[in-house]
Amino acid sequence: MSPETVLPILRSVTELRRIVADWRRDGLKVALVPTMGALHAGHMALVARGLELADRVIASVFVNPIQFGPNEDFSSYPRREAQDAALLTSNGAGALYAPSADVMYPEGFSTTISVGGVSEGLCGVTRPGHFSGVATVVTKLLLQALPDVALFGEKDYQQLQVIRRMASDLDIPVRIEGVPIVRETDGLALSSRNAYLSATERATAPLLYKTLQDVGARLIAGEDAVSATAWGKSEVLAGGFGSVDYLDLRDASSLKPLDSLDRPGRLLVAARLGRTRLIDNLGLLPR
């Protein structure tokens, strides 16, 4: 799509299904990139991958109220539809789906999706109800659009595994594609919430990824997970973070805890820096 093209902004399920039906009549494959907006280069990597796998990409922007806890940042989460639409246009998206809360959750809405197993532990402990909210909204988006492929960033790795499990269990006919984390030059994973960081906090934030790399090196060298992650937590706290929600080694597929790196693993961390909660992860293979 050329920069001067007006990006269609869809507000209803009817509009969404109409444009998808039009594309399918032309024999085109469709990709969906679900987001909460405040788009950045990480989201554009999802769009780019979508264009590799399909002919048209729809990005959704919806700040989902049911995945936020009572003391989280729903009201302050950045919303900037005009900028998002411009970025999507310049990166070749075919449409923006931006429904209201009333469209997604009309009066009387009373169904939620709960995914066990991979949703337990990690953010499932520190953000109770979060993954049920994610699974519910993503299920709705997939059924509303019925894309050939849907793309999600690996930064939210537990979320990605929850969505994969949900789509498989419910036989939703869509390919769930994970896209690698996009980072700043200093290693900080791109996130819409990075905007909350002060200048001092932003200078401290890259320590999270550096610590993951250092802990990963210890695990690959044969150190047990308990001692390696305990060292990592102390490094993060000593470096200026206020708290560490978790720093764990998990099986890369099931997310079950690992005592050592004896199979493909994922090292996952969540820590708080000022008022910002940062998450990151690193894939690891045994030596």
C-alpha positions in Angstrom: 0.0 0.0 0.0 1.5 3.3 -1.0 1.8 6.1 1.6 -0.9 8.2 -0.1 -3.4 5.4 0.1 -6.1 5.8 2.7 -6.1 2.9 5.1 -9.6 1.5 5.7 -10.5 1.7 9.4 -13.1 -0.9 10.3 -15.3 -0.4 13.3 -17.7 -3.4 13.2 -17.6 -7.1 12.7 -19.7 -6.7 9.6 -17.2 -4.3 8.0 -14.3 -6.7 8.9 -16.0 -9.7 7.5 -16.9 -7.9 4.3 -13.4 -6.8 3.5 -12.0 -10.3 4.3 -14.7 -11.9 2.0 -13.8 -9.5 -0.8 -10.1 -10.5 -0.5 -11.0 -14.2 -0.4 -13.1 -13.8 -3.6 -9.9 -12.6 -5.2 -8.1 -15.7 -4.0 -6.0 -13.8 -1.5 -4.7 -15.1 1.9 -5.3 -13.0 5.0 -3.1 -12.4 8.0 -4.2 -10.8 11.3 -2.0 -8.9 13.7 -3.8 -8.3 17.0 -2.5 -5.4 19.0 -3.4 -2.9 21.7 -2.1 0.0 19.7 0.8 2.4 20.5 2.5 0.7 17.6 6.3 0.5 17.2 8.9 -1.3 15.1 8.1 -4.6 17.0 4.5 -4.5 15.7 5.7 -3.6 12.2 7.9 -6.8 12.3 4.6 -8.7 12.7 3.1 -6.9 9.8 6.2 -7.6 7.6 6.0 -11.3 8.5 2.3 -11.3 7.8 3.0 -10.0 4.3 5.5 -12.8 3.8 2.9 -15.4 4.7 -0.2 -13.8 3.2 -1.4 -11.3 0.6 -3.2 -8.9 2.9 -2.6 -7.9 6.6 -5.3 -6.6 9.0 -4.0 -5.1 12.2 -6.4 -4.8 15.1 -6.1 -2.1 17.7 -8.2 -2.7 20.8 -7.2 -2.0 24.4 -8.8 -4.9 26.0 -10.3 -4.0 29.4 -10.8 -7.6 30.6 -7.1 -8.4 30.5 -6.2 -5.6 32.9 -6.3 -6.0 36.7 -7.9 -3.4 39.0 -4.6 -1.7 39.8 -3.1 -1.9 36.3 -2.7 0.7 33.6 -5.9 0.3 31.5 -6.9 4.0 31.8 -3.4 5.3 31.1 -2.4 2.8 28.4 -1.3 4.9 25.4 -3.9 5.4 22.7 -3.0 7.0 19.4 -5.1 5.7 16.6 -4.1 8.4 14.0 -0.3 7.7 14.4 -1.0 3.9 14.4 -3.0 4.1 11.2 -0.2 6.2 9.5 2.5 3.6 10.6 0.4 0.7 9.3 -0.2 2.5 6.0 3.5 3.1 5.4 4.3 -0.5 6.3 1.8 -2.1 3.8 -1.1 -3.1 6.0 -4.4 -3.6 4.2 -6.8 -2.5 6.9 -7.1 -1.4 10.6 -9.8 -3.0 12.7 -10.5 -0.7 15.7 -13.7 -1.9 17.4 -15.1 -0.2 20.5 -15.6 -2.1 23.8 -19.3 -2.2 23.0 -18.6 -4.0 19.8 -16.3 -6.6 21.4 -18.4 -7.0 24.6 -22.0 -6.0 23.9 -24.5 -5.8 26.7 -25.1 -9.3 28.1 -21.7 -10.7 27.1 -21.0 -13.5 29.5 -18.5 -15.9 28.0 -14.8 -16.2 28.8 -12.1 -18.6 27.7 -9.8 -20.1 30.3 -6.6 -22.0 29.3 -4.9 -24.2 31.8 -1.4 -25.5 31.9 0.7 -22.9 30.1 -1.2 -20.0 31.7 -0.2 -21.2 35.2 2.8 -19.6 37.0 4.8 -16.7 35.8 2.4 -13.8 34.8 -0.5 -16.1 35.6 0.4 -15.6 39.3 1.3 -12.0 39.3 -1.6 -11.0 36.9 -4.6 -13.1 37.9 -7.3 -13.2 35.2 -5.0 -11.7 32.6 -4.7 -14.7 30.4 -8.4 -15.4 30.5 -8.9 -11.9 29.2 -6.3 -12.4 26.5 -7.7 -15.8 25.4 -11.2 -14.4 25.3 -10.4 -11.4 23.1 -8.1 -13.3 20.8 -10.7 -16.0 20.3 -13.2 -13.3 19.3 -10.7 -11.6 16.9 -9.9 -14.9 15.3 -13.5 -15.9 14.8 -14.4 -12.4 13.6 -11.7 -12.3 11.0 -11.1 -16.0 10.3 -7.6 -15.3 9.0 -5.2 -17.8 7.5 -2.5 -16.8 9.9 -2.3 -14.7 13.0 1.0 -13.2 14.3 2.1 -12.5 17.8 5.4 -11.3 19.2 7.7 -13.6 21.2 8.3 -10.9 23.8 5.0 -12.0 25.4 6.1 -15.6 25.2 3.7 -17.0 27.8 0.8 -15.3 26.1 1.9 -16.8 22.7 1.9 -20.3 24.2 -1.6 -19.7 25.7 -2.9 -18.6 22.3 -1.3 -21.6 20.6 -2.9 -23.9 23.1 -6.3 -22.2 22.9 -6.4 -22.2 19.1 -5.4 -25.9 19.0 -7.9 -27.0 21.7 -10.8 -25.1 20.1 -9.9 -26.3 16.5 -9.8 -22.7 15.2 -8.5 -23.0 11.6 -5.7 -20.6 11.8 -1.9 -20.8 11.9 -0.4 -19.1 15.0 2.9 -17.6 14.1 5.4 -16.3 16.7 7.8 -13.5 15.6 11.1 -12.9 17.3 11.6 -10.0 19.7 12.7 -6.7 18.2 15.2 -4.9 20.4 16.7 -1.4 20.7 20.4 -1.2 20.0 21.2 -1.6 23.7 19.1 -4.8 23.9 15.9 -3.5 25.5 12.9 -5.3 24.1 10.5 -2.9 22.3 7.3 -2.4 24.2 4.6 0.2 24.2 5.1 0.4 28.0 8.7 1.6 27.5 7.1 5.1 27.1 6.5 5.1 30.9 10.2 5.0 31.7 12.0 8.1 32.9 15.4 9.0 31.3 17.2 7.4 34.3 15.0 4.3 34.2 15.5 4.0 30.4 19.3 3.9 31.0 18.8 1.1 33.6 16.3 -1.0 31.6 18.8 -2.8 29.3 20.2 -4.6 32.3 17.2 -7.0 32.2 18.3 -8.5 28.8 22.0 -8.5 29.7 21.2 -10.4 32.9 19.1 -12.9 30.9 22.1 -13.5 28.6 24.4 -13.9 31.6 22.0 -16.4 33.3 21.6 -18.2 30.0 25.4 -18.6 29.7 25.5 -20.1 33.2 22.7 -22.6 32.4 24.4 -23.6 29.1 27.6 -24.2 31.1 25.7 -26.6 33.3 24.8 -24.6 36.4 21.5 -25.6 38.0 18.4 -23.4 37.4 17.9 -22.5 41.1 21.3 -21.0 41.6 21.6 -19.4 38.2 18.2 -17.6 38.4 18.9 -16.6 42.0 22.1 -15.0 40.9 20.2 -13.2 38.1 17.5 -11.9 40.4 20.2 -10.4 42.7 21.9 -8.8 39.7 18.6 -7.2 38.5 17.9 -5.8 42.0 21.4 -4.6 42.5 21.2 -2.8 39.2 18.3 -0.6 40.2 15.1 -2.5 39.6 12.6 -2.3 42.4 11.4 -5.9 42.4 11.5 -9.1 40.4 8.2 -10.9 39.9 10.0 -13.9 38.5 13.1 -15.1 36.7 12.5 -18.8 35.7 13.8 -21.4 33.4 10.9 -23.2 31.7 10.4 -25.9 29.0 10.1 -24.0 25.7 6.8 -25.7 24.8 4.9 -26.7 27.9 6.4 -23.9 30.2 6.8 -26.5 32.9 9.7 -25.6 35.3 13.1 -27.0 34.5 15.8 -27.8 37.1 18.5 -27.6 34.4 18.9 -27.0 30.7 18.5 -30.6 29.5 16.1 -29.7 26.7 15.0 -26.6 24.7 14.2 -24.0 27.3 12.9 -20.5 27.7 14.3 -18.1 30.3 11.6 -15.7 31.3 11.7 -12.6 33.5 9.3 -9.9 34.8 10.7 -7.0 36.9 9.5 -3.6 37.9 11.4 -0.4 37.3 9.7 2.6 38.8 6.1 2.3 37.8 6.8 0.2 34.7 6.6 -3.6 34.6 9.0 -5.0 32.0 9.1 -8.5 30.7 11.6 -10.3 28.5 12.7 -13.8 27.6 15.5 -15.8 25.9 15.4 -19.1 24.1 18.1 -21.6 25.2 19.3 -24.9 23.8 21.4 -27.4 25.8 25.0 -27.7 24.9 
